[in-house]
Amino acid sequence: MNNRNKIFPDFNNTDKHGRVRLNNHGTLIDLRGKNIVLKENLEIILDDDDGLEAKGIVRFSNGENIWVAVIDWNVLKQ
């Protein structure tokens, strides 16, 4: 996976399933700036610019009507 799919997340903005919501300001700026269109099963890299990084798989949350990323919290890189 290349850096094209690297976006800024807010790792504190999670749903009840522990999925990272992809609706914060920094994420939306990255998505727009890199012309990334979110879709089911898209692989992305979440990098918060403070040293935390994780691979994620995009899913749509029907309950919240937003895109989220499923990550493995056990392999969050610092």
DSSP file (Angstrom, degrees, kcal/mol; ACC not computed):
  #  RESIDUE AA STRUCTURE BP1 BP2  ACC     N-H-->O    O-->H-N    N-H-->O    O-->H-N    TCO  KAPPA ALPHA  PHI   PSI    X-CA   Y-CA   Z-CA
    1    1 A M              0   0    0      0, 0.0     2,-0.1     0, 0.0    43,-0.1   0.000 360.0 360.0 360.0 137.8    0.0    0.0    0.0
    2    2 A N    >   -     0   0    0      1,-0.1     3,-1.1    43,-0.0    43,-0.1  -0.417 360.0-100.3 -97.9 175.9    1.3    3.4   -0.9
    3    3 A N  G >  S+     0   0    0      1,-0.3     3,-2.0     2,-0.1    42,-0.1   0.588 105.9  86.2 -72.2  -9.4    1.1    6.7    1.0
    4    4 A R  G 3  S+     0   0    0      1,-0.3    -1,-0.3    40,-0.0    32,-0.1   0.864  91.8  46.9 -58.8 -34.3   -1.7    7.9   -1.3
    5    5 A N  G <  S+     0   0    0     -3,-1.1    40,-2.5     2,-0.0     2,-0.6   0.107  85.5 116.6 -95.4  22.0   -4.1    6.1    1.0
    6    6 A K  E <   +a   45   0A   0     -3,-2.0     2,-0.3    38,-0.2    40,-0.2  -0.816  41.6 172.3 -92.4 123.6   -2.6    7.6    4.2
    7    7 A I  E     -a   46   0A   0     38,-3.0    40,-2.5    -2,-0.6    20,-0.1  -0.916  35.6-105.7-132.5 157.8   -5.1    9.8    6.0
    8    8 A F        -     0   0    0     18,-0.4     2,-0.2    -2,-0.3    40,-0.2  -0.674  40.8-175.1 -82.0 129.2   -5.2   11.7    9.3
    9    9 A P        -     0   0    0      0, 0.0     2,-0.6     0, 0.0    13,-0.1  -0.716  31.2-130.1-114.2 169.9   -7.5   10.1   11.9
   10   10 A D    >   -     0   0    0     11,-0.5     3,-2.4    -2,-0.2    11,-0.3  -0.911  20.5-166.4-113.8  99.0   -8.7   11.0   15.4
   11   11 A F  T 3  S+     0   0    0     -2,-0.6    -1,-0.1     1,-0.3     3,-0.0   0.643  86.3  59.6 -63.8 -13.0   -8.0    7.7   17.2
   12   12 A N  T 3  S+     0   0    0      1,-0.2     2,-1.1    -3,-0.0    -1,-0.3   0.533  86.3  82.4 -88.2  -7.4  -10.2    9.0   20.1
   13   13 A N    <   +     0   0    0     -3,-2.4     8,-2.9     8,-0.1     2,-0.3  -0.698  65.2 144.8-100.6  81.7  -13.2    9.3   17.8
   14   14 A T  B     -B   20   0A   0     -2,-1.1     6,-0.2     6,-0.2     2,-0.1  -0.811  43.5-127.3-119.0 157.9  -14.5    5.7   17.8
   15   15 A D    >   -     0   0    0      4,-2.2     3,-2.1    -2,-0.3    -1,-0.0  -0.310  46.8 -84.6 -90.7-177.1  -17.9    4.0   17.7
   16   16 A K  T 3  S+     0   0    0      1,-0.3    -1,-0.1     2,-0.1    -2,-0.0   0.639 129.6  56.3 -66.4 -12.9  -19.1    1.4   20.2
   17   17 A H  T 3  S-     0   0    0      2,-0.1    -1,-0.3     0, 0.0     3,-0.1   0.382 119.3-108.1 -96.9   1.6  -17.4   -1.3   18.1
   18   18 A G  S <  S+     0   0    0     -3,-2.1    53,-0.3     1,-0.3     2,-0.3   0.598  71.3 144.2  82.2  11.7  -14.0    0.4   18.4
   19   19 A R        -     0   0    0     51,-0.1    -4,-2.2     1,-0.1     2,-0.5  -0.651  54.2-117.0 -85.0 141.0  -14.0    1.5   14.8
   20   20 A V  E     -BC  14  69A   0     49,-2.3    49,-2.3    -2,-0.3    -6,-0.2  -0.650  26.3-128.7 -80.7 124.4  -12.4    4.9   14.0
   21   21 A R  E     - C   0  68A   0     -8,-2.9   -11,-0.5    -2,-0.5     3,-0.4  -0.527   9.9-152.7 -72.3 137.9  -14.9    7.4   12.6
   22   22 A L  S    S+     0   0    0     45,-2.6    45,-0.2    -2,-0.2    -1,-0.1  -0.276  70.8  92.4-105.8  45.5  -13.7    9.0    9.4
   23   23 A N        +     0   0    0    -10,-0.1    -1,-0.2    -2,-0.1     2,-0.1   0.263  51.3 114.8-123.2  10.7  -15.6   12.2    9.7
   24   24 A N  S  > S-     0   0    0     -3,-0.4     4,-2.5   -16,-0.1     5,-0.2  -0.399  76.5-106.4 -84.0 166.2  -13.3   14.6   11.5
   25   25 A H  H  > S+     0   0    0      1,-0.2     4,-2.2     2,-0.2     5,-0.2   0.898 117.2  48.5 -57.7 -48.3  -11.9   17.8    9.9
   26   26 A G  H  > S+     0   0    0      1,-0.2     4,-2.1     2,-0.2   -18,-0.4   0.882 112.2  49.7 -62.7 -39.1   -8.4   16.5    9.3
   27   27 A T  H  > S+     0   0    0      2,-0.2     4,-2.8     1,-0.2    -1,-0.2   0.935 110.4  49.8 -63.8 -46.8   -9.6   13.3    7.8
   28   28 A L  H  X S+     0   0    0     -4,-2.5     4,-2.3     1,-0.2    -2,-0.2   0.867 109.4  51.8 -63.2 -36.7  -12.0   15.1    5.4
   29   29 A I  H  X S+     0   0    0     -4,-2.2     4,-2.9    -5,-0.2    -1,-0.2   0.935 112.0  46.4 -63.9 -45.7   -9.2   17.4    4.3
   30   30 A D  H  X S+     0   0    0     -4,-2.1     4,-2.2     2,-0.2     6,-0.2   0.921 111.7  51.0 -62.7 -44.0   -6.9   14.5    3.5
   31   31 A L  H  <>S+     0   0    0     -4,-2.8     5,-2.3     1,-0.2     4,-0.4   0.930 115.5  42.0 -60.0 -45.7   -9.6   12.6    1.7
   32   32 A R  H ><5S+     0   0    0     -4,-2.3     3,-1.0    -5,-0.2    -2,-0.2   0.936 114.7  50.1 -65.7 -47.1  -10.4   15.7   -0.5
   33   33 A G  H 3<5S+     0   0    0     -4,-2.9    -1,-0.2     1,-0.3    -2,-0.2   0.792 118.1  38.5 -65.0 -29.7   -6.8   16.6   -1.0
   34   34 A K  T 3<5S-     0   0    0     -4,-2.2    -1,-0.3    -5,-0.2    -2,-0.2   0.337 106.9-123.5-102.6   5.6   -5.8   13.1   -2.1
   35   35 A N  T < 5 +     0   0    0     -3,-1.0     2,-0.5    -4,-0.4    -3,-0.2   0.881  50.1 166.6  53.5  42.9   -9.0   12.4   -4.1
   36   36 A I      < -     0   0    0     -5,-2.3     2,-0.6    -6,-0.2    -1,-0.2  -0.788  23.8-158.7 -90.9 126.1   -9.8    9.3   -2.0
   37   37 A V        -     0   0    0     -2,-0.5     2,-0.1    -5,-0.0    -5,-0.0  -0.925  19.2-131.3-104.3 117.3  -13.3    8.0   -2.4
   38   38 A L        +     0   0    0     -2,-0.6     2,-0.3     3,-0.0    22,-0.0  -0.440  38.0 158.4 -70.9 139.1  -14.3    5.8    0.6
   39   39 A K    >   -     0   0    0     -2,-0.1     3,-1.9    20,-0.0    19,-0.2  -0.974  48.3 -68.5-154.2 159.8  -15.8    2.5   -0.2
   40   40 A E  T 3  S+     0   0    0     -2,-0.3    19,-0.2     1,-0.3     3,-0.1  -0.216 116.0   7.9 -53.6 135.9  -16.3   -0.9    1.5
   41   41 A N  T 3  S+     0   0    0     17,-2.7    -1,-0.3     1,-0.2     2,-0.2   0.488  84.1 152.4  71.4   6.9  -13.0   -2.8    2.0
   42   42 A L    <   -     0   0    0     -3,-1.9    16,-2.5    16,-0.2     2,-0.5  -0.508  42.5-132.5 -65.2 132.0  -10.7    0.0    0.9
   43   43 A E  E     + D   0  57A   0     -2,-0.2     2,-0.3    14,-0.2    14,-0.2  -0.765  34.7 169.5 -89.3 130.7   -7.4   -0.4    2.7
   44   44 A I  E     - D   0  56A   0     12,-2.5    12,-3.0    -2,-0.5     2,-0.5  -0.894  32.2-128.8-134.6 163.3   -6.1    2.8    4.2
   45   45 A I  E     -aD   6  55A   0    -40,-2.5   -38,-3.0    -2,-0.3     2,-0.6  -0.978  18.3-152.2-113.5 128.1   -3.3    3.9    6.6
   46   46 A L  E     +aD   7  54A   0      8,-3.4     8,-2.1    -2,-0.5     2,-0.4  -0.897  20.2 172.8-100.9 120.9   -4.3    6.0    9.5
   47   47 A D  E     - D   0  53A   0    -40,-2.5     6,-0.2    -2,-0.6    -2,-0.0  -0.968  19.7-167.6-135.2 115.6   -1.5    8.3   10.7
   48   48 A D        -     0   0    0      4,-2.1     5,-0.1    -2,-0.4   -40,-0.1   0.343  39.5-121.5 -89.4   8.5   -2.1   11.0   13.3
   49   49 A D  S    S+     0   0    0      3,-0.3    -1,-0.1     1,-0.1     4,-0.1   0.467  99.7  86.4  66.9   1.5    1.2   12.9   12.8
   50   50 A D  S    S-     0   0    0      2,-0.2    -1,-0.1     0, 0.0     3,-0.1   0.198 118.8 -85.7-111.5  12.7    2.1   12.2   16.5
   51   51 A G  S    S+     0   0    0      1,-0.3     2,-0.5     0, 0.0    -4,-0.0   0.370  92.2 120.9 103.0  -5.2    3.6    8.8   15.8
   52   52 A L        +     0   0    0     26,-0.1    -4,-2.1     2,-0.0     2,-0.3  -0.806  33.4 167.7 -95.2 133.2    0.5    6.6   15.9
   53   53 A E  E     +DE  47  77A   0     24,-1.9    24,-2.9    -2,-0.5     2,-0.3  -0.999   7.1 169.1-145.0 142.7   -0.2    4.6   12.8
   54   54 A A  E     -D   46   0A   0     -8,-2.1    -8,-3.4    -2,-0.3     2,-0.3  -0.994  32.7-120.2-150.8 148.3   -2.5    1.7   11.9
   55   55 A K  E     -D   45   0A   0     -2,-0.3    17,-0.5   -10,-0.2     2,-0.3  -0.702  39.0-170.2 -83.0 142.6   -3.7   -0.1    8.8
   56   56 A G  E     -DF  44  71A   0    -12,-3.0   -12,-2.5    -2,-0.3     2,-0.5  -0.951  24.2-142.7-136.6 156.4   -7.5    0.1    8.4
   57   57 A I  E     -DF  43  70A   0     13,-1.8    13,-2.9    -2,-0.3     2,-0.2  -0.981  30.9-125.3-116.5 126.6  -10.3   -1.4    6.4
   58   58 A V  E     + F   0  69A   0    -16,-2.5   -17,-2.7    -2,-0.5     2,-0.3  -0.503  34.1 170.3 -77.3 136.1  -13.1    1.0    5.5
   59   59 A R  E     - F   0  68A   0      9,-2.5     9,-2.9    -2,-0.2     2,-0.5  -0.947  32.4-119.6-135.8 157.1  -16.7    0.0    6.3
   60   60 A F  E     - F   0  67A   0     -2,-0.3     2,-0.9     7,-0.2     7,-0.2  -0.890  19.4-144.0-100.6 129.3  -19.9    1.9    6.2
   61   61 A S  E  >> - F   0  66A   0      5,-3.3     4,-2.0    -2,-0.5     5,-1.2  -0.800  14.3-174.3 -92.3 103.2  -21.7    2.3    9.6
   62   62 A N  T  45S+     0   0    0     -2,-0.9    -1,-0.2     1,-0.2     5,-0.0   0.852  82.7  59.9 -64.4 -33.9  -25.4    2.1    8.8
   63   63 A G  T  45S+     0   0    0      1,-0.2    -1,-0.2    -3,-0.1    -2,-0.1   0.842 121.7  22.9 -64.0 -34.2  -26.3    3.0   12.4
   64   64 A E  T  45S-     0   0    0     -3,-0.4    -1,-0.2     2,-0.2    -2,-0.2   0.492  99.9-128.6-109.3  -8.2  -24.4    6.3   12.2
   65   65 A N  T  <5S+     0   0    0     -4,-2.0     2,-0.3     1,-0.2    -3,-0.2   0.898  71.6 106.7  59.4  43.3  -24.6    6.8    8.5
   66   66 A I  E   <S- F   0  61A   0     -5,-1.2    -5,-3.3    -7,-0.0     2,-0.3  -0.933  74.1-100.0-142.0 164.9  -20.8    7.5    8.3
   67   67 A W  E     - F   0  60A   0     -2,-0.3   -45,-2.6    -7,-0.2     2,-0.3  -0.679  40.8-179.7 -85.8 142.9  -17.6    5.8    7.1
   68   68 A V  E     -CF  21  59A   0     -9,-2.9    -9,-2.5    -2,-0.3     2,-0.5  -0.879  21.8-128.8-134.8 166.6  -15.4    4.1    9.7
   69   69 A A  E     -CF  20  58A   0    -49,-2.3   -49,-2.3    -2,-0.3     2,-0.6  -0.985  12.0-143.3-122.4 129.4  -12.2    2.2    9.7
   70   70 A V  E     + F   0  57A   0    -13,-2.9   -13,-1.8    -2,-0.5     2,-0.3  -0.800  30.9 174.2 -87.1 123.3  -11.7   -1.2   11.3
   71   71 A I  E     - F   0  56A   0     -2,-0.6     2,-0.9   -53,-0.3   -15,-0.1  -0.876  38.5-116.6-126.6 161.5   -8.2   -1.4   12.9
   72   72 A D    >   -     0   0    0    -17,-0.5     3,-1.8    -2,-0.3   -17,-0.1  -0.866  22.9-164.4 -96.4 104.2   -6.4   -3.8   15.0
   73   73 A W  G >  S+     0   0    0     -2,-0.9     3,-0.9     1,-0.3    -1,-0.1   0.701  84.0  67.2 -63.9 -18.6   -5.7   -1.9   18.2
   74   74 A N  G 3  S+     0   0    0      1,-0.2    -1,-0.3    -3,-0.1    -2,-0.0   0.676 104.3  42.1 -76.2 -16.7   -3.1   -4.5   19.2
   75   75 A V  G <  S+     0   0    0     -3,-1.8     2,-0.4   -20,-0.1    -1,-0.2   0.065  74.6 143.6-119.3  25.4   -0.8   -3.5   16.4
   76   76 A L    <   -     0   0    0     -3,-0.9     2,-0.3   -22,-0.1   -22,-0.2  -0.530  47.5-134.3 -63.8 120.5   -1.1    0.3   16.6
   77   77 A K  B      E   53   0A   0    -24,-2.9   -24,-1.9    -2,-0.4    -1,-0.1  -0.577 360.0 360.0 -84.9 140.4    2.4    1.5   15.8
   78   78 A Q              0   0    0     -2,-0.3    -1,-0.1   -26,-0.2   -26,-0.1   0.323 360.0 360.0-120.3 360.0    4.1    4.2   17.8
